[in-house]
């Protein structure tokens, strides 16, 4: 199986655990996460499943599901979907995996971004999954593949999984304690295990951020440019130019850091902070953002008058109300070199999500073949 497919399997498993397994205690026990934060890493995505599962918006989605879907076992559904994938890791045992993670609540998932882990790869994730209860970590790894090989880095034992394609980097995983799993490319995991990490810009950024959020995203540009300056692969500006042209390169060089917080309960849905290189730059971006909002609003008003023909009337009304609340609750400000974006929680968003869930569930039911429908 290719590296990309294996990577998707790992990341898919992490996300499935994050969103589908019921939340447990909010007390985190296990690995010191800062211990695994390499000075090379430029971004961190932190997801708290327990908080999300108990949020106002999650409750709204659940209330829109049919009873049979709401009562279905999400763990079994996730593993069943995984088992249907082609080219699974050799020796993978979905049934064993399902049994091992049954009832094992995931309380936090952290995904670190490692820029330029290899000469031909622009970025790769390092994943830490923390459970509320003790797990059989080695058993989980053996259920994912039977071809793990022992390895050691900086005095820490872990496991690697070779990619069948010549020249492709290996995957790696370890179980640092009874409630934690770590996985990523071998090069990325070795960085996570380094004892002397040196200056850690991303750690400094995270220390100023609160984990008391449903989802937290932190990015710092310094490690990205420092890593690509070492050589051995395409410079970051060439990679960015390929992705979005010279404009994206210019934008990236003017941004020092980004912080995004999402909460699905409470008064604020989104808060974002962008640190630019100069106060003038922040003022320019703030003005551009406010202009974009002003330009979009008339188009939204036109859509309300002439909605898409396939939208049912209840959805049109809900979308119109929600859009008005989004425009009213969206603010863009700047202070010195920092740009702030805030979006208040739209009052009608729970009802809109419930309605959207009901419509999608109904459409899914209608698309099922006759044999699959219950009598």
N, C-alpha and C positions, 0 to 999 in steps of 0.2 A: 504494500500500500504506500502511496506517495506521502511525503512529509506533510503536504497541505491537508490531505485527508486525515492523517493522524492528528494534526493540529486541530482540525475541526472537531474530531471526536473528543479530544480533551476539553476544548473550549465549550463545545456543546454540552458535555457532561457537567462542567462547572456551572454553566448558565441554567441547565435543567435543574440541578440541585438547588441553585439559588432561588429560582422562581417557584418550584413545584413542591419541595419538601416543606412540611409544616414547620413553623418557627418554634424555637425552644427558648431556653433561658437567655437573658440579655447579658449575662456575665461571661466575659471571654476568658477562658483558661487555655493555656497552650503556649505555642511559640511566641517569642518576642518578635513582632513583625519587623521592627526596625533592624533587627539582626540580619534580615535577608534583603534589605534595601540597598542595592549596590549604588555606588557613586556614578555609575554609567547610566542609570535609569532616568528617563525624562518624564514619565507620566505614571499616574496611579489611578485606577478605578476601584472604588470601594463600594460594595453593595451589601446592604443589611436586609436579608430576607424576612426576618421576624418583624421588623418595623413595617416593611412593605406589606406583608401579609395581613397586618392588623390596621392598615391605613384606611382612610375614608374612601379613597378611590378604588382600592382593592375590594373593599366591601361592596362598592357599587357594581363592579364587574361581576362579582360572585352572585349578586342578587339578580343579575340579568341572565344567568345561565339556566338552562332547563334543569329540573331536579336530578335527572339521571347523570348529567354532566357534572353538576355541583357535588354529587355524592360519589363520583368515580374516584378511584385511587390514582392520584397524579403520578406517584412514583412508578407504579406498574405501567401507566401509559407512556411515561418518558422512556423507560427501559424497553418497552415493546417497540417504540418508534426507533430507538437505537438499534435494536436487533434487526430491523428491516433494512438497515443501511447495507450497501454493498461494500466489499473490501474492508471488513472490520479487521482490527489487529489480530494476528495469528493467535489462536487459542482463546479468544475472548468467549466468556461464558455469561451471557446476559442474565440467565436465571440465577446464577450464583451472585452476580453483582446486585441484582434486585433484592435478594435475601439479605446481603450484607449491609445494605444501606437502608433497609426498611426501618422506619421509625427513628432514623439517625438525622436529627434536624441540623441543617447548616445555618449557622448564625452570622457568618461573615465570609465574603469572597473578596479577595484583593487580586487585581490584575495589574502587574507592573509592566511597563513598556520598555523593552531593551532596544535602543536604536543601533542599527548596524551590527547585529550579533555575528554575522558572517559577511564576507566580502560582497556577496551577491544578494543579500537580504536586507531590506531597509529597516525592518523592525520585527520583533517577536515578543510574545507575552510570557511572563513568568507568573504562574497562578498559585495562590495560596487559598486553600479551602479549610475553614475552621468549623468544627462540629460542636454541638452543645453537649454531646455525650461521648464516651469512649467508643472508638471504632476499631475494627480489625483492618488497619491500614494495609498491611502486607497482603491480607486476603483480598482486599479490594483491587490492589495492583495486579495480583495474579489472576483475578477474574477479568481484568481488562486485557491482559495478554500473558501468554505462557513463555514468552521469549525475552523477559528482562534479564539483564546481565549485571553482576555486581560491579561497582565502581567506587572510587574514593577520591575526595578532593578536600584539601586542607584538614585532613584528619576526620572528615565526616563521610560515612558510608551511605551510598545511594544506589540507584539502579538506572541502567540505560537500556534503550530499545533502538536497535539499528534500523535505519531506513534501507529498504532493498535496492534503491537506486544508488549507484556508485556516486560518491562525491556529495551526497546529501547529508546534512547534519543529523546526529542522533537525537532522540527524545530522552528526557531524564525525569526521574521522580524520586521522592523520598518521603518517609514518614517520620518527621522529627519528634513527634510525641503522640500520645494516645488520641488526640483530637484534631490533628492537623495533617493535611496532605499538601505537598508542593510538587508542581510539575512545570515543564517548559522544555525548550531546546537545551541540549547538554551544555552548550556555551553559556546560556543564560543562567541555568541552575548553578554552574560553577561560580559565576559571579555572585550569586545569592549566598553561596557558602564561604566566600572570601572572608578572612578574619579581619584584615585591615582594609576598610572600605575607603579611607581617605575622605576628602571633602564630599559632602552629600547634599547638594542643592535641593533635591526632591524631598529628602527627609526634613530639611529646614522648612520647606514650604508646607509639608504635612503637619509639622508641629504648630503652625499658625492656623491650621484648619481644624474644625471640630468633626469628630466622627459621629456626632449626634445628628446625623442626617440619613435619610433613606438611601440616597446615592450621592457619592462625592467623587468628583473628577479633578485632579490636580496635574498641571503640566508646567514644566520649566524648560526653557529653551537652551540654557547653558550646557547641560550634558549632551544634547543633540549635536550642537555645533562642535563641542570638544571632541566627541567620539569620531565624527566624520573628518575632523582635522588630522587625526592620526594616520589617515591613509589606509590603503588596502581595499578600498571599495569605492563606489561612486560617492562623490561629495553630496552633502545634503541638498545644496542648491540645485544640483543636476536632477536629483530625485524629485524634488518639489516642482521643478520646471516641467518634468515629464508628466506630473500629475495635474498641474494647473497653470503652467506657463509662467512667464516672468513676474506677473502680478502676484502670484502666490509666494514666490521667493521673496519679493519685496515685503509683503505682508508678514511673512514668517520672521524676517530679520528685524522687524519693528516691534514684535511682540516678545516680551520677556517672560511672562507667565500668564496662565489662565486658571481660574478656579471656578468650578460650577457645582452648585448644591441643588439637589432636587428633593422635595418632600411632598408626599402624597396625602398629607393631612396638615391642618393648620392654615395660617393666613397667607403664607408665601409658597407658591408652587416652585418657583425657580429664582435663584440668585446667582449671578455671575460677576466675576471681577476679572478684568483684563489689565495687566500692567504693561504699558508701552515704554518706549525708550525716552520719550520727552513729553512734557505737559501739552505742547502744541499738537503732538500726534494724538493724544487722548482726546483733545478738543475736536480734532478733525474727524476721528472715528465716531465720536458721539454725535456730531452734527450729521454725518453720513447716515448713521443708524436712525436718527429721528426723521431725516428726510425720506428714508426708505419706508418707514412706518406711515408717514403722511401720504406717500405715493400709493401704498397698497390699500389704504382704507377706502378710497373711492371705488376701487375694483371690487372690494368686498361688498360694498353697498350695491353695486350693479349685479353681483351674483345673487344677493338676497332678492332682487326684483325679478331676475331671470335665472332661477336655480337650475342645476343640471336635471335633465328630464327623468333620469332613472331614480332619483332620490325620492323616497316616500315623503308625504307631507309632514309627518311627525319629525322626521330627521331634518327637514328643511327648517322647521321652526326651532328645533334644538340647536342646530348649527348657527342660525342667525343670532340667537340669544347668546350663545357661547362666544361667538366672534366679537360681538359688542363688548362683552365683559373682558375679553382678552385685550382689546384695544384700550379700554378704560383702565385696565390694571397694569399695563406695560409702561415702565419708566426707564429712561436712559439718562444717566448723569455722569459727570466726570469731575475728578478732583485731583489736581496735579497730573502726574503721568498715568493715573488709574481711571479706568472706565468701568462703571457699574451698570448692570442691567437687572431689573427686578420685574417679576411677573406675579401679581397677587393671585391667589387661588380663585378661579372663576366660580361663583356660587352655583352655577348650573352645570358645572363639569361632572359631578357624580351622576346626575340624572341623564346627561348626555352619554356618558359611558355605559350606563345601564341600558339605555335604548340601543346604542350601537351594538352591545353584546347580544341583545335579543334579536336584532335584525340579522347579524352575522350567523347566529345559531340557527335561525330559521332558514337562511339561505343555504347553510351547510346541510341541513336536513333535507331540503328540496333537491339538492344535488346528489344525494345518495342514490345508488341503484336500488330498484324496487326490492331486491332480495335482502338488502341490508337494513331496510326499514322494519320496525317492529309492527306486528299486526294490531 
